[in-house]
Amino acid sequence: MKQDHIFSVDIGNSWYKVLASDDGEVKDYQVPNAIALFDEEFHEKPYDEEDMEFEENIIVEIKSPSVVDRREIFYIGKSAMKQRNVSLTSFNNQKTDEERTYILLFASAAYHALLNNPSDGNVDYTIDHLAVSLPTTQYKERKEYFKKQLLGDHTIIFHKVPGVKEPKEVMVKLHINDVIVGAEGALAYLALTRDPGSLMITDDSLAKDSARGIIIGDLGGDSVDFVGIKNNKPVASVEGEPFGINQFLDNIIQKVSKNELYSFNSRSELEEKLAAGQSEWYVEPFAGVRKDISKYITPQLRLMAIKYLEHFDRVRSSSIEIKGAARYIAVGGAAEIAEKQIKEAAVKWSDRGRPIDLMFPEDMAKLNVKGLMILAKMHVLSKNQEYTDDYAVTKS
């Protein structure tokens, strides 16, 4: 099999999770889903440029048919999180219709290209296969449109690049030859059952259970993507819901701001704290002053856990094809954060006589992006007629 450049991106409402494979060498990144307009007048030059990390000073201009050219320059990712005018995702956002999706996606790919091809000038980088995710609520209707928006040539100009001589600009010309779109949740099933190297099924038990049915509930920022798997394939009668952790993060941020006089720069900042565990659930509104914020966090996670199980119960009851499922699987970064609260809520569900015995896999937050890389490799082999297995789980 020829080694291609494969770039896989799980387009999350809080984070863009990336796996990039260049001739078989795989690297992973996380980019906060945050952008902010750049204003030269208010740009703060670092005191010592040698101490400035490029990742924390990504300032980009995008030239692409997918982005209206207003000659705007943006902070993205970690650099955007520090800005007062940071823009986060709106509730139930339509990813394929929002320019921020293309700005973040192209900039993330160009950032990877630049790290692997250091230059003071221009870099040409070709992605042979770009694999991207969409929520199940948007996958069917928007995947073809998304492909068209991503294919072709795009130019990304990095401004104020640390360590680069004046005018401190580097241009990356990005060429995308092929796009594969996968459905969130179904991608997690690929990651749970397939080996990323051989692509063969490694979890025979889970694959066999699909004969009776499996329901995966992928809990993210603004959507919970339910996927029913029957005989190793998704079923049509299971759909996602516009529900996720972001509304609960916003409630926590508001309460902490009001009561503890501390303002989070973004949801991503708070989510990092939550993912780190309860020992990190504090803020420092003033130097030397430490405030425990668990009393604002725990009730919100409990509410989210209850709603998550309510959605799970509704899905398993409404789908004729998947009734009597053998397994229920929780995946996604939000489910990982609230695992304790979801398990506690499940005990109460059992007491009501409607048990939902959830499986919590390892590395839940990265299953979709791992599944995307597997899907992309299957796609390559299929095109080269080197692979004949039926992988219709998310084939597009």
Stockholm file with secondary structure:
# STOCKHOLM 1.0

chainA/1-396         MKQDHIFSVDIGNSWYKVLASDDGEVKDYQVPNAIALFDEEFHEKPYDEEDMEFEENIIVEIKSPSVVDRREIFYIGKSAMKQRNVSLTSFNNQKTDEERTYILLFASAAYHALLNNPSDGNVDYTIDHLAVSLPTTQYKERKEYFKKQLLGDHTIIFHKVPGVKEPKEVMVKLHINDVIVGAEGALAYLALTRDPGSLMITDDSLAKDSARGIIIGDLGGDSVDFVGIKNNKPVASVEGEPFGINQFLDNIIQKVSKNELYSFNSRSELEEKLAAGQSEWYVEPFAGVRKDISKYITPQLRLMAIKYLEHFDRVRSSSIEIKGAARYIAVGGAAEIAEKQIKEAAVKWSDRGRPIDLMFPEDMAKLNVKGLMILAKMHVLSKNQEYTDDYAVTKS
#=GR chainA/1-396 SS CCCCEEEEEEECSSEEEEEEEETTEEEEEEEESCEEECCGGGCCCCSSGGGCCGGGCCEEEEEBTTBCCCCCCEEETHHHHTSTTCBCCCTTCCGGGCHHHHHHHHHHHHHHHHHHSCCSSEEEEEESEEEEEECHHHHHHHHHHHHHHHSEEEEEEEESCTTCCTTCCEEEEEEECCEEEEETTHHHHHHHHBCTTTCCBCCHHHHHHTTTCEEEEEECSSCEEEEEEETTEECTTCCCBSCCSHHHHHHHHHHHHHHHCCCCSCHHHHHHHHHHCGGGCEEEEETTEEEECHHHHHHHHHHHHHHHHHHHHHHHHHCSTTTTCSEEEEESHHHHHTHHHHHHHHHHHHHTTCCCCEECCTTGGGHHHHHHHHHHHHHHHHHTTCCCCCCTTSCC
#=GC SS_cons         CCCCEEEEEEECSSEEEEEEEETTEEEEEEEESCEEECCGGGCCCCSSGGGCCGGGCCEEEEEBTTBCCCCCCEEETHHHHTSTTCBCCCTTCCGGGCHHHHHHHHHHHHHHHHHHSCCSSEEEEEESEEEEEECHHHHHHHHHHHHHHHSEEEEEEEESCTTCCTTCCEEEEEEECCEEEEETTHHHHHHHHBCTTTCCBCCHHHHHHTTTCEEEEEECSSCEEEEEEETTEECTTCCCBSCCSHHHHHHHHHHHHHHHCCCCSCHHHHHHHHHHCGGGCEEEEETTEEEECHHHHHHHHHHHHHHHHHHHHHHHHHCSTTTTCSEEEEESHHHHHTHHHHHHHHHHHHHTTCCCCEECCTTGGGHHHHHHHHHHHHHHHHHTTCCCCCCTTSCC
//
